[in-house]
Amino acid sequence: MAVTTQQLLRFKREGRPIVALTAWDYLLAQVLDQAGVDVLIVGDSLAMVALGYSTTLPITLDEMIHHAKAVRRAVQKALIVVDMPFMSYQESPKQALRSAGRIMKTTGAEAVKLEGGYPEMSETVARLVQSGIAVMGHVGLTPQSVHQLGGFRQQGKSPEAGERILAEAIALEQAGAFAVVLEHIPPELALRVTQKLTIPTIGIGAGPHCDGQVLVTADLLGLSTWKPPFAKTYADLRNTIAAAVQTYAQEVREHQFPAK
């Protein structure tokens, strides 16, 4: 049975942790879906892990749609959420509606995700929801604002900053978001937000108290050359792949492959 936004709300009520990961191509998405992941986020992090940029800012809406189509073709069960890239929605709710509409119509994804929770963004979320588009919010460390934030630093450490993040999350829920990502904030703040909201919180670097967790899959698999301090590596595929390729190359050069 395919995962829906309503099921995620039920998971929160039942205390069932939500499992989320990122995906950016057909093969990877197929493996993750078959492994039982609940939510696959076609994150703009693919700008860094798949396209080689130093931040998420350069990726375009067309590029996000291209990758989301590949993920959609692979997935049978997981809920697919597509990130709206930098400057595809910040200008106005009307711009956001056009961008989100393109994503939904051309990719077959179930939802979009956007960053920020200040009043203007709440208005944008409300406009999208009113148009029938499911929206996941994202507060705390918002990578599209990396230069404004001074780097990929933990957010919400002061009482004032914590209150602002809590207020942003509440505003997103009131605007109709079905879930909110909490990125790189103190665990005690994530607990407060999670207890306050009736919609699920998905943590990344936000401690153990969120309703679910997400990681960038390249970090989980050990493919990244750099990963954030809160990420956990469950495999060392970078070295495994390199070793396999080196063995193949050696066999080719020594006329061992293909076998005579």
C-alpha positions in Angstrom: 0.0 0.0 0.0 1.4 3.4 -1.0 2.2 5.9 1.9 0.0 9.0 2.0 0.1 12.3 3.9 -2.8 11.1 5.9 -0.9 8.0 6.9 2.0 10.1 8.1 -0.5 12.0 10.4 -1.7 8.7 11.7 1.9 7.5 12.3 2.4 10.5 14.5 -0.7 9.8 16.5 0.3 6.2 16.9 3.9 7.0 17.8 5.3 5.1 14.8 8.6 6.7 13.7 8.6 7.9 10.1 11.6 6.8 7.9 12.7 9.3 5.2 15.7 9.5 2.9 16.7 11.5 -0.2 16.7 10.1 -3.8 17.8 11.6 -7.1 17.7 8.8 -9.7 15.8 5.7 -10.8 18.1 3.0 -9.5 18.7 4.5 -6.0 15.0 5.3 -5.6 14.0 1.7 -6.5 16.3 0.3 -3.9 15.2 2.6 -1.2 11.5 2.1 -1.9 11.9 -1.7 -1.9 13.8 -1.4 1.4 10.6 0.1 3.0 11.4 3.8 3.3 8.2 5.8 4.0 9.1 9.1 2.4 11.5 9.8 -0.4 12.5 13.5 -0.7 13.9 14.5 -4.0 16.0 17.1 -2.2 17.8 20.0 -3.7 20.8 18.5 -1.8 21.2 16.6 -5.1 22.8 19.8 -6.3 25.8 18.9 -4.1 25.8 15.1 -4.0 24.8 14.4 -7.6 25.8 17.5 -9.6 28.9 18.7 -7.7 27.9 22.2 -6.6 29.1 23.5 -3.3 25.6 24.6 -2.2 22.0 23.9 -3.1 21.5 27.3 -4.7 22.5 26.7 -8.4 20.0 23.9 -9.1 17.1 24.9 -11.3 13.4 24.0 -11.3 13.9 22.1 -14.6 16.7 20.1 -13.1 14.6 19.2 -10.0 11.8 18.1 -12.3 14.2 16.0 -14.4 15.4 14.1 -11.3 12.0 13.8 -9.8 10.6 12.1 -12.9 13.3 9.4 -12.6 12.5 8.8 -9.0 8.7 8.6 -9.7 9.3 5.9 -12.3 11.0 3.8 -9.7 8.8 4.2 -6.7 5.7 2.0 -5.8 5.1 2.7 -2.2 7.0 5.7 -0.7 5.5 9.2 -0.6 7.5 11.4 -2.9 8.2 14.9 -1.9 10.1 17.3 -4.3 12.1 20.3 -3.0 11.2 23.6 -4.6 14.6 25.1 -5.5 16.0 28.5 -4.6 14.1 31.4 -6.2 11.3 29.2 -7.6 8.9 30.3 -4.9 10.3 33.2 -2.8 9.0 36.0 -5.1 5.3 35.6 -4.4 2.6 33.0 -3.7 1.7 33.2 -7.4 5.2 32.3 -8.5 5.2 29.4 -6.0 1.9 28.1 -7.3 3.3 28.1 -10.9 6.4 26.3 -9.8 4.6 23.8 -7.6 2.0 23.2 -10.3 4.7 22.3 -12.8 6.3 19.9 -10.3 3.0 18.1 -9.5 1.8 18.0 -13.1 5.0 16.8 -14.7 6.5 14.5 -12.1 3.6 12.7 -10.5 5.0 13.5 -7.0 2.6 13.7 -4.1 4.0 16.8 -2.4 6.4 19.7 -2.5 8.8 21.0 0.1 9.8 24.6 0.7 12.1 26.3 3.2 11.2 29.0 5.8 8.4 29.8 8.1 8.2 33.5 8.3 4.8 35.1 7.7 5.3 35.5 3.9 6.1 31.8 3.6 3.1 30.9 5.6 1.0 32.8 3.1 2.6 30.9 0.3 2.0 27.6 1.9 -1.7 28.5 2.5 -2.0 29.4 -1.2 -0.6 26.1 -2.3 -2.7 24.1 0.1 -5.8 25.9 -1.0 -5.0 24.9 -4.6 -4.8 21.2 -3.6 -1.0 20.9 -3.3 0.4 19.0 -0.3 3.2 21.0 1.3 6.0 19.9 3.6 7.7 22.8 5.5 11.3 23.2 6.6 12.7 25.3 9.4 15.9 25.6 11.4 18.9 25.4 9.2 17.6 26.2 5.8 20.3 25.5 3.2 19.0 27.9 0.6 19.8 30.7 3.1 23.3 29.4 3.8 25.1 32.7 3.0 22.7 34.7 5.1 23.2 32.2 8.0 26.9 32.3 7.7 27.4 28.6 6.8 25.8 25.3 7.7 25.6 26.1 11.4 23.2 24.9 14.1 20.2 27.2 14.5 17.9 28.0 17.4 20.6 27.9 20.1 19.5 31.1 21.9 16.1 31.4 23.6 15.0 34.1 21.1 16.1 32.0 18.1 14.3 29.0 19.5 11.1 30.8 20.0 11.3 32.1 16.4 11.7 28.6 15.0 8.8 27.3 17.2 6.6 30.2 15.9 7.6 29.4 12.3 6.7 25.8 12.7 3.3 26.6 14.2 2.6 29.1 11.4 3.4 26.4 8.8 1.0 24.0 10.5 -1.7 26.6 10.6 -1.2 27.4 6.9 -1.9 23.7 6.1 1.5 22.0 5.9 1.2 18.2 6.5 4.7 17.9 8.0 7.7 20.0 8.9 11.4 19.2 8.6 13.5 20.4 11.5 17.1 20.7 10.5 20.2 21.1 12.8 18.5 22.5 15.9 19.0 21.6 19.5 17.2 18.4 20.5 15.3 20.1 23.3 14.0 22.6 20.9 13.0 19.8 18.5 11.1 18.1 21.3 9.2 21.3 22.1 8.2 21.8 18.5 7.2 18.1 18.1 5.1 18.2 21.2 3.4 21.5 20.1 2.5 20.4 16.6 -0.2 18.0 15.6 1.5 17.3 12.2 4.7 15.2 12.0 8.2 16.6 12.5 11.0 15.1 10.4 14.4 15.6 12.0 17.8 15.9 10.4 20.4 16.7 13.0 17.7 17.6 15.5 18.0 14.8 18.0 15.8 11.7 18.8 12.5 13.4 19.7 11.1 14.1 16.2 8.3 12.0 14.7 10.6 10.8 12.0 14.2 11.1 10.7 15.7 11.9 7.3 19.3 11.7 6.1 20.9 12.5 2.8 21.3 9.0 1.3 24.8 9.7 0.0 25.9 10.4 3.6 24.2 7.2 4.9 25.9 5.1 2.3 29.3 6.6 2.7 29.4 8.0 -0.8 30.0 11.7 0.2 33.5 13.1 0.6 32.1 15.4 3.3 29.1 14.9 5.6 27.6 17.1 8.4 28.5 16.2 11.9 25.0 14.8 12.8 24.9 12.3 9.9 25.6 8.6 10.4 27.3 6.4 7.9 25.8 2.9 7.7 28.0 1.6 4.8 31.3 2.5 3.1 30.2 2.3 -0.5 32.7 4.8 -1.8 35.6 2.5 -0.9 33.6 -0.6 -1.9 32.9 0.8 -5.3 36.5 2.0 -5.8 37.9 -1.4 -4.8 35.5 -3.2 -7.3 36.5 -0.8 -10.1 40.2 -1.3 -9.3 39.8 -5.0 -9.4 38.0 -4.8 -12.7 40.6 -2.5 -14.2 43.4 -4.9 -13.1 41.7 -7.9 -14.6 41.2 -6.1 -17.9 44.8 -4.9 -18.1 46.1 -8.4 -17.2 43.8 -10.1 -19.8 41.8 -11.9 -17.0 38.5 -10.4 -18.0 36.6 -11.5 -19.9 37.7 -15.1 -19.3 39.0 -17.0 -22.4 
